[in-house]
Amino acid sequence: MKSEFLYIKTDKKTVVSNKRVLMRDVVKVYSPDKKMVNEINHMELLNIKQEKKANYIFSVLKVIEKISEKYPDVEVINEGENEFIIYYEPVKSKSKVLDVLKTIIVSLIVFFGSAFAIMTFNTDAEVFEVFDVIYRLFMGVEKEGGTILEISYSIGLPLGIIVFYSHFSKAKLGKDPSPMQVQMRLYEEDIDMAVIENGNREGKMIDVN
């Protein structure tokens, strides 16, 4: 008769960057026996051989099997997902050239953005007057009709609001997720379910023997 209880919990997906995946990387473990919890946390769950990105679909029964092999007298109770995904994403080596390039681009955006903000402030927010001056300085002639400046401004302004503010209601002042965040979370959940179902159909799920 099993005298001890062990509670485990897994999330639907976990992203790892180490090839040697331990229980603690994927599974939350609880028991009054802290020594046992520590030993289980350091048990190896998966050893990844390949170098590129990959995903591994697990049944929680595989986790229970590994724990039961070492602790046969412990009753393992699952409080999480029955099936879960481990996404392996190797650490990419950082490119100094790319970092410098990103810094230059951001610096230019901040510089020209600040200059534009100062000019519009000094002209009492007459944005199109500033556009006229910029066009005349760079092109040497007076502009006629709309130009790429007005078009870019008209597209960029609402696009920036949508991307950075996402919605305009009072709920934004609170901690509620935006509609875009809700939809993205639902989309991620649909992807995870599709990956698990495909793994089941193709026999790729890592399950008990």
C-alpha positions as CSV (number, residue, x, y, z in Angstrom):
1,M,0.0,0.0,0.0
2,K,1.3,3.4,-1.0
3,S,1.9,5.6,2.1
4,E,3.1,8.8,0.5
5,F,1.6,11.3,-1.9
6,L,3.3,13.4,-4.5
7,Y,1.6,16.1,-6.5
8,I,2.8,17.1,-10.0
9,K,1.7,19.8,-12.3
10,T,2.7,20.6,-15.9
11,D,1.8,23.4,-18.2
12,K,0.6,22.9,-21.8
13,K,3.9,23.9,-23.2
14,T,7.4,24.7,-22.0
15,V,10.3,26.2,-23.9
16,V,13.8,25.0,-23.1
17,S,17.3,25.8,-24.4
18,N,19.3,23.0,-22.7
19,K,19.6,19.7,-24.4
20,R,19.5,17.9,-21.1
21,V,15.9,18.5,-19.8
22,L,15.3,17.9,-16.1
23,M,12.0,17.3,-14.4
24,R,12.3,20.7,-12.7
25,D,12.4,22.4,-16.2
26,V,9.0,21.1,-17.0
27,V,7.2,19.7,-14.0
28,K,6.2,21.4,-10.7
29,V,6.5,18.9,-7.9
30,Y,5.1,19.1,-4.3
31,S,5.5,16.8,-1.3
32,P,6.2,17.2,2.4
33,D,9.3,15.1,1.8
34,K,11.7,17.9,0.5
35,K,14.5,15.5,-0.1
36,M,12.4,13.4,-2.4
37,V,11.2,16.5,-4.2
38,N,14.8,17.7,-4.7
39,E,15.8,14.3,-6.1
40,I,12.9,14.2,-8.5
41,N,13.6,17.7,-9.7
42,H,17.1,16.6,-10.8
43,M,15.9,13.5,-12.6
44,E,16.4,13.6,-16.4
45,L,13.2,13.7,-18.4
46,L,14.6,14.1,-21.9
47,N,18.0,14.2,-23.6
48,I,17.9,16.1,-26.9
49,K,20.3,14.9,-29.6
50,Q,19.6,17.3,-32.5
51,E,20.9,20.9,-32.9
52,K,17.9,22.6,-34.5
53,K,14.5,23.7,-33.2
54,A,12.2,20.8,-32.4
55,N,9.1,20.0,-30.2
56,Y,8.5,16.9,-28.1
57,I,5.1,15.7,-27.1
58,F,4.8,14.0,-23.8
59,S,2.1,12.1,-21.9
60,V,2.1,12.8,-18.2
61,L,2.1,9.0,-17.8
62,K,5.7,9.0,-18.9
63,V,6.5,11.4,-16.0
64,I,4.6,9.3,-13.6
65,E,6.4,6.2,-14.9
66,K,9.9,7.7,-14.3
67,I,9.0,8.8,-10.8
68,S,7.4,5.4,-9.9
69,E,10.6,3.6,-11.1
70,K,12.6,5.3,-8.4
71,Y,9.8,5.7,-5.8
72,P,7.4,2.7,-6.2
73,D,5.7,3.3,-2.9
74,V,4.7,6.9,-3.7
75,E,1.3,7.7,-5.2
76,V,1.7,10.4,-7.9
77,I,-1.3,12.7,-8.3
78,N,-1.4,14.8,-11.5
79,E,-2.9,18.3,-11.1
80,G,-1.9,19.6,-14.5
81,E,-2.1,18.7,-18.2
82,N,-2.4,15.1,-19.3
83,E,-0.4,15.9,-22.4
84,F,2.2,18.6,-22.9
85,I,4.8,19.9,-25.3
86,I,8.5,20.7,-24.8
87,Y,9.7,23.2,-27.3
88,Y,13.5,23.1,-27.8
89,E,15.1,26.4,-29.0
90,P,18.9,26.3,-29.0
91,V,20.6,29.5,-27.8
92,K,21.6,31.6,-30.7
93,S,25.1,33.2,-30.8
94,K,24.8,36.9,-30.6
95,S,26.2,38.9,-33.6
96,K,28.0,42.1,-32.6
97,V,27.4,43.5,-36.0
98,L,23.7,43.0,-35.8
99,D,23.6,44.5,-32.3
100,V,25.5,47.6,-33.6
101,L,23.1,47.9,-36.6
102,K,20.1,47.7,-34.3
103,T,21.5,50.4,-32.1
104,I,22.2,52.7,-35.1
105,I,18.6,52.2,-36.4
106,V,17.0,52.9,-33.0
107,S,19.3,55.9,-32.5
108,L,18.3,57.3,-35.9
109,I,14.6,56.8,-35.2
110,V,14.9,58.5,-31.8
111,F,16.9,61.4,-33.3
112,F,14.6,62.2,-36.2
113,G,11.5,61.5,-34.0
114,S,12.7,64.0,-31.4
115,A,13.6,66.6,-34.1
116,F,10.1,66.2,-35.6
117,A,8.5,66.6,-32.2
118,I,10.4,69.7,-31.4
119,M,9.6,71.3,-34.8
120,T,5.9,70.6,-34.5
121,F,5.9,72.0,-30.9
122,N,7.6,75.2,-32.1
123,T,5.0,75.6,-34.9
124,D,2.1,75.1,-32.5
125,A,1.5,71.5,-33.7
126,E,1.2,72.5,-37.3
127,V,2.4,69.2,-38.6
128,F,1.7,69.9,-42.3
129,E,3.7,73.1,-42.2
130,V,6.6,71.1,-40.9
131,F,6.1,68.7,-43.8
132,D,6.2,71.7,-46.2
133,V,9.5,72.9,-44.7
134,I,11.1,69.4,-44.8
135,Y,10.0,68.8,-48.4
136,R,11.4,72.2,-49.5
137,L,14.7,71.6,-47.7
138,F,15.3,68.2,-49.2
139,M,13.8,68.7,-52.7
140,G,14.5,72.4,-53.2
141,V,11.0,73.1,-54.5
142,E,7.6,73.8,-53.1
143,K,5.5,70.7,-52.9
144,E,2.3,70.3,-54.8
145,G,-0.5,68.2,-53.3
146,G,0.2,65.2,-51.1
147,T,3.6,63.6,-50.8
148,I,5.2,60.5,-49.3
149,L,5.5,62.4,-46.0
150,E,1.7,62.9,-45.6
151,I,1.1,59.3,-46.7
152,S,3.6,57.8,-44.3
153,Y,2.2,60.0,-41.4
154,S,-1.4,59.0,-42.2
155,I,-0.5,55.3,-42.2
156,G,2.0,55.3,-39.4
157,L,-0.1,57.3,-36.8
158,P,-3.1,54.9,-36.7
159,L,-0.8,51.9,-37.0
160,G,1.3,53.0,-34.1
161,I,-1.8,53.5,-32.0
162,I,-3.1,50.0,-32.8
163,V,0.2,48.4,-32.1
164,F,1.1,50.2,-28.9
165,Y,-2.3,50.9,-27.3
166,S,-4.4,48.1,-28.9
167,H,-7.7,49.5,-27.6
168,F,-9.2,52.8,-26.3
169,S,-11.6,51.9,-23.6
170,K,-11.2,52.6,-19.9
171,A,-10.2,49.0,-19.3
172,K,-6.8,49.9,-20.6
173,L,-6.2,51.7,-17.4
174,G,-6.5,48.4,-15.5
175,K,-4.7,45.1,-15.8
176,D,-7.2,43.5,-18.2
177,P,-5.6,41.9,-21.3
178,S,-6.3,43.7,-24.6
179,P,-8.6,42.0,-27.2
180,M,-5.4,41.4,-29.3
181,Q,-3.7,39.6,-26.4
182,V,-6.8,37.5,-25.8
183,Q,-6.9,36.4,-29.4
184,M,-3.2,35.7,-29.5
185,R,-3.5,33.5,-26.4
186,L,-6.4,31.6,-28.0
187,Y,-4.4,31.2,-31.2
188,E,-1.4,29.8,-29.2
189,E,-3.7,27.3,-27.4
190,D,-5.1,26.2,-30.8
191,I,-1.6,25.7,-32.1
192,D,-0.6,23.6,-29.0
193,M,-3.7,21.4,-29.3
194,A,-3.0,20.9,-33.1
195,V,0.6,19.9,-32.3
196,I,-0.5,17.4,-29.7
197,E,-3.2,15.9,-31.9
198,N,-0.8,15.6,-34.9
199,G,1.7,13.9,-32.6
200,N,-0.9,11.4,-31.4
201,R,-1.9,10.6,-35.0
202,E,1.7,10.2,-36.2
203,G,2.7,8.2,-33.1
204,K,5.3,10.7,-32.0
205,M,4.1,11.1,-28.4
206,I,6.5,10.1,-25.7
207,D,4.4,7.8,-23.6
208,V,4.7,4.8,-21.2
209,N,6.1,1.6,-22.7
